[in-house]
């Protein structure tokens, strides 16, 4: 007998910000060259019996090294929605870039879900090339290797259901092993696209982001992601400040910081 799908609440938690112009956000630039900053998020997927954190961000040291601004530490955002990092049992890493795989010791009990291909990518020959390795932090990668040897990494090879109502899907493009996360919500199937599409504009206009391993895979992923979601508004990009404008805050004190993605748009 097939177990019924669980339904999850999904939160986007902003933890950092970076001023940037639109010309830097598209291959070939942008003729308008207007302000188009990056927001940095982690996501909490909360079910009745099991919850997941999607990506782990970076800390203050990482922000200082990269010229980013921490708005609020990730643990503060998690606490605001009732999550104790020390109690988290499952973390999904969409890919191993510094802004998605830092805060290495924040989740001491967690299993980390990662694609085989991503681990091979960030520990193999591609890291001999500076344009590819620049987005990784060696200590983040080394920490994940230690977690492998500690029995705390669950590897996935392609598409995989992790629990009823939540699955990961290998799309590549931005990195060789980038995975998106599909979540069953009251509004339907939602896709946390992470850096498969940094901004709504990347996927809506089919204009790839410049930090990319394989442009063809990135372009192919756009249609696949729309196919995984029940509606276009249920595709959530990885860095767009518009996420905070399009979705409601659950509490007044969360405004401009934490939004509930499964509650419908504003």
Backbone torsions as a table, in degrees:
resi	resn	phi	psi	omega
1	UNK	NA	129.1	-178.4
2	UNK	-74.2	130.2	178.2
3	UNK	-72.0	136.0	178.4
4	UNK	-63.8	152.5	-179.6
5	UNK	-68.6	137.8	169.8
6	UNK	-75.2	155.3	176.3
7	UNK	-117.1	132.7	-171.9
8	UNK	-116.4	149.9	164.4
9	UNK	-88.9	143.4	-176.2
10	UNK	-132.2	128.8	-179.6
11	UNK	-120.8	140.1	167.4
12	UNK	-102.3	126.4	-177.3
13	UNK	-117.5	114.0	178.2
14	UNK	-79.9	133.4	178.4
15	UNK	-124.8	-15.9	-177.0
16	UNK	-155.8	171.3	-173.6
17	UNK	-149.5	152.1	176.9
18	UNK	-148.7	122.8	176.8
19	UNK	-71.3	139.6	-173.0
20	UNK	-162.3	159.7	178.0
21	UNK	-110.7	156.9	-172.7
22	UNK	-61.3	-29.9	-179.3
23	UNK	-60.4	-23.9	-179.4
24	UNK	-86.1	-2.7	-172.2
25	UNK	-108.5	5.1	-179.7
26	UNK	-140.5	139.7	171.0
27	UNK	-60.2	129.5	-176.3
28	UNK	88.4	-0.3	178.1
29	UNK	78.3	-164.2	-179.0
30	UNK	-148.5	125.3	-175.2
31	UNK	-64.7	-23.2	-179.7
32	UNK	-76.5	-36.0	179.0
33	UNK	45.3	61.1	-179.5
34	UNK	-108.9	164.6	175.8
35	UNK	-57.6	131.2	179.3
36	UNK	-150.2	76.7	-172.9
37	UNK	-72.5	163.7	175.0
38	UNK	-100.6	132.0	163.0
39	UNK	-101.7	149.7	179.9
40	UNK	-114.6	129.9	-174.6
41	UNK	-126.2	154.4	153.9
42	UNK	-119.0	164.7	-176.0
43	UNK	-127.8	140.0	176.1
44	UNK	-113.8	127.6	-179.7
45	UNK	-115.7	109.6	-167.9
46	UNK	-116.0	118.7	177.3
47	UNK	-109.1	179.3	-179.5
48	UNK	-71.8	-33.4	-177.1
49	UNK	-119.6	-13.5	-175.8
50	UNK	-153.7	138.4	-179.3
51	UNK	-129.0	159.3	-177.2
52	UNK	-136.3	143.6	166.6
53	UNK	-103.7	131.5	178.4
54	UNK	-105.8	111.6	-179.0
55	UNK	71.9	158.7	-171.0
56	UNK	-126.5	2.7	172.3
57	UNK	65.1	-157.9	175.2
58	UNK	-133.7	165.8	-178.4
59	UNK	-103.2	-171.6	-176.1
60	UNK	-63.7	-38.0	178.1
61	UNK	-63.6	-40.7	177.2
62	UNK	-65.3	-38.3	178.3
63	UNK	-63.5	-44.5	-179.5
64	UNK	-63.4	-40.1	-178.8
65	UNK	-65.5	-35.0	-173.6
66	UNK	-102.4	0.0	180.0
67	UNK	72.6	31.9	176.7
68	UNK	-102.9	165.4	-178.2
69	UNK	-118.6	118.4	173.6
70	UNK	-73.5	125.2	176.1
71	UNK	-84.3	-52.9	173.8
72	UNK	-147.8	138.0	178.0
73	UNK	-59.2	149.6	-176.7
74	UNK	-57.0	-40.4	-177.7
75	UNK	-63.6	-28.2	176.3
76	UNK	-70.2	-40.4	176.7
77	UNK	-64.7	-41.7	178.3
78	UNK	-64.7	-41.8	178.9
79	UNK	-60.8	-33.8	-178.5
80	UNK	-65.6	-20.8	176.5
81	UNK	-112.8	18.4	171.2
82	UNK	84.0	23.5	-178.8
83	UNK	-110.1	126.4	174.0
84	UNK	-95.7	115.7	-179.0
85	UNK	-54.7	-32.3	-178.9
86	UNK	-67.8	-16.9	-179.5
87	UNK	-100.5	-6.1	-177.3
88	UNK	-68.1	132.3	-177.5
89	UNK	-106.7	-18.6	-177.7
90	UNK	-137.0	125.3	174.4
91	UNK	-122.8	128.7	174.2
92	UNK	-100.8	123.8	176.4
93	UNK	-101.1	112.7	-179.1
94	UNK	-67.5	-37.3	175.0
95	UNK	-165.8	170.0	-167.5
96	UNK	-96.9	15.5	175.1
97	UNK	-61.6	155.1	-172.0
98	UNK	-55.0	-32.7	-175.7
99	UNK	-88.2	4.8	179.2
100	UNK	-126.2	-10.8	-173.2
101	UNK	-134.1	22.5	178.1
102	UNK	-89.0	-154.2	-176.8
103	UNK	46.9	55.5	-164.6
104	UNK	-61.7	-29.9	-175.5
105	UNK	-110.7	14.6	-174.5
106	UNK	-72.9	-25.1	-175.4
107	UNK	-121.9	76.6	-169.2
108	UNK	-67.2	-20.0	-177.9
109	UNK	-100.6	-7.4	-165.7
110	UNK	-76.7	147.7	161.4
111	UNK	-87.8	141.2	-179.3
112	UNK	-109.2	125.4	-180.0
113	UNK	-97.9	123.9	-170.9
114	UNK	-147.0	148.6	176.0
115	UNK	-77.7	139.8	172.4
116	UNK	-48.9	-46.5	-172.9
117	UNK	-66.0	-32.6	179.7
118	UNK	-69.7	-40.7	178.8
119	UNK	-65.9	-39.5	176.6
120	UNK	-64.0	-39.4	-179.1
121	UNK	-62.6	-48.7	-172.2
122	UNK	-85.4	0.9	174.7
123	UNK	-122.4	4.6	-174.9
124	UNK	-111.1	-159.2	-170.3
125	UNK	-63.4	-26.0	-179.5
126	UNK	-62.1	-25.4	180.0
127	UNK	-76.9	-0.9	171.1
128	UNK	-75.4	-12.2	-175.5
129	UNK	-106.9	117.6	-174.4
130	UNK	-56.9	-40.2	179.9
131	UNK	-62.1	-23.9	177.9
132	UNK	-89.5	-39.0	-176.1
133	UNK	-80.9	-12.8	-174.7
134	UNK	-60.0	-26.3	-177.3
135	UNK	-89.4	0.4	178.8
136	UNK	-108.0	151.9	170.0
137	UNK	-109.6	126.0	-174.5
138	UNK	-60.0	-33.4	-179.2
139	UNK	-70.2	-31.9	174.7
140	UNK	-64.8	-43.9	-179.8
141	UNK	-65.7	-44.6	179.5
142	UNK	-62.5	-38.2	178.2
143	UNK	-63.0	-38.7	178.1
144	UNK	-67.3	-36.4	175.3
145	UNK	-60.4	-43.5	177.3
146	UNK	-60.9	-38.7	178.4
147	UNK	-66.4	-35.7	175.4
148	UNK	-57.8	-49.5	-178.1
149	UNK	-70.3	-19.7	176.0
150	UNK	-89.5	4.4	177.8
151	UNK	74.3	26.7	-174.4
152	UNK	-114.4	14.3	177.8
153	UNK	-120.0	130.8	173.8
154	UNK	-107.3	115.4	-177.9
155	UNK	-90.7	144.2	177.0
156	UNK	-124.5	142.7	-179.3
157	UNK	-117.0	86.0	-177.4
158	UNK	93.6	-142.1	-175.9
159	UNK	-83.5	139.2	-176.9
160	UNK	-155.5	131.3	169.5
161	UNK	-77.6	126.0	179.2
162	UNK	-91.2	-36.9	177.3
163	UNK	-156.1	160.0	177.1
164	UNK	-55.4	118.6	179.9
165	UNK	95.3	3.9	176.3
166	UNK	-147.7	130.7	-178.2
167	UNK	-145.4	159.7	175.7
168	UNK	-113.7	150.2	-175.3
169	UNK	-139.1	120.0	179.4
170	UNK	-72.5	123.0	176.8
171	UNK	-123.7	-22.9	-179.7
172	UNK	63.5	-152.6	179.1
173	UNK	91.4	-83.9	-179.4
174	UNK	-60.1	-45.0	166.9
175	UNK	-130.6	170.1	-177.4
176	UNK	-65.4	-32.2	-174.1
177	UNK	-118.5	27.5	179.1
178	UNK	-62.6	132.0	174.6
179	UNK	-120.2	143.9	173.1
180	UNK	-101.6	162.6	-174.8
181	UNK	-119.1	124.1	179.1
182	UNK	-102.7	128.7	-172.8
183	UNK	-129.7	135.2	176.3
184	UNK	-86.6	121.0	-179.0
185	UNK	-125.5	173.0	176.4
186	UNK	-62.8	-23.7	179.1
187	UNK	-89.2	-4.2	-178.0
188	UNK	118.9	-169.8	179.7
189	UNK	-73.8	124.2	178.7
190	UNK	-109.8	148.0	175.5
191	UNK	-121.2	118.6	169.4
192	UNK	-83.2	101.4	-170.9
193	UNK	-78.3	-17.1	-175.8
194	UNK	48.7	-136.1	-173.5
195	UNK	-88.5	12.5	165.1
196	UNK	-61.5	-26.0	171.5
197	UNK	-150.2	107.5	-179.5
198	UNK	-62.1	-43.9	-176.2
199	UNK	-122.9	159.4	170.3
200	UNK	-54.8	-38.6	-175.6
201	UNK	-63.5	-32.6	-179.9
202	UNK	-61.5	-50.6	-176.3
203	UNK	-79.5	-37.9	-177.5
204	UNK	-68.7	-36.2	-177.6
205	UNK	-102.1	0.0	-178.4
206	UNK	53.8	49.2	178.7
207	UNK	-118.9	101.4	-171.4
208	UNK	-64.2	150.3	173.5
209	UNK	-75.0	145.9	-173.0
210	UNK	-70.0	-26.8	178.5
211	UNK	-79.8	100.2	-169.1
212	UNK	-151.0	142.0	174.4
213	UNK	-90.4	-41.8	-177.8
214	UNK	-141.8	108.1	-176.1
215	UNK	-63.7	-41.3	-179.7
216	UNK	-59.9	-43.6	178.9
217	UNK	-65.6	-36.0	178.5
218	UNK	-63.5	-44.7	179.7
219	UNK	-65.9	-42.4	178.4
220	UNK	-63.2	-33.6	-178.3
221	UNK	-64.2	-30.3	-177.2
222	UNK	-57.3	-50.3	-179.7
223	UNK	-67.2	-37.1	180.0
224	UNK	-63.1	-41.4	-179.8
225	UNK	-63.4	-44.7	176.8
226	UNK	-60.5	-34.1	178.6
227	UNK	-69.8	-27.8	179.7
228	UNK	-79.2	-25.3	-178.1
229	UNK	-92.9	150.7	179.1
230	UNK	-79.2	-15.2	178.1
231	UNK	-159.3	150.3	-179.1
232	UNK	-56.3	-34.6	-178.4
233	UNK	-71.6	-8.6	176.7
234	UNK	-94.4	9.9	170.4
235	UNK	-96.9	121.0	-173.5
236	UNK	-111.1	113.5	179.0
237	UNK	-72.7	167.4	-170.3
238	UNK	-84.1	-24.5	-170.9
239	UNK	-140.5	14.6	-171.3
240	UNK	-87.1	122.4	175.4
241	UNK	-58.6	-20.6	178.8
242	UNK	-62.9	-20.9	176.9
243	UNK	-57.6	-41.2	-179.5
244	UNK	-71.9	-23.3	179.0
245	UNK	-85.9	-31.0	-174.0
246	UNK	-85.1	-25.7	-175.0
247	UNK	-115.5	152.7	-174.3
248	UNK	-83.7	148.9	167.6
249	UNK	-79.2	140.9	-178.7
250	UNK	-74.4	-31.1	-179.8
251	UNK	-133.0	153.1	179.6
252	UNK	-56.7	-36.8	-177.9
253	UNK	-72.0	-10.1	177.2
254	UNK	-90.4	-8.1	-174.6
255	UNK	-55.7	131.7	179.8
256	UNK	75.2	12.9	-172.9
257	UNK	-141.9	-52.2	-177.4
258	UNK	-131.4	129.4	176.8
259	UNK	-126.6	153.9	179.1
260	UNK	-96.6	110.2	-172.0
261	UNK	-79.2	-22.5	-177.7
262	UNK	-93.9	7.5	-177.6
263	UNK	-94.2	3.9	-176.4
264	UNK	90.0	161.9	-179.7
265	UNK	-78.6	163.4	-179.8
266	UNK	-67.2	NA	NA
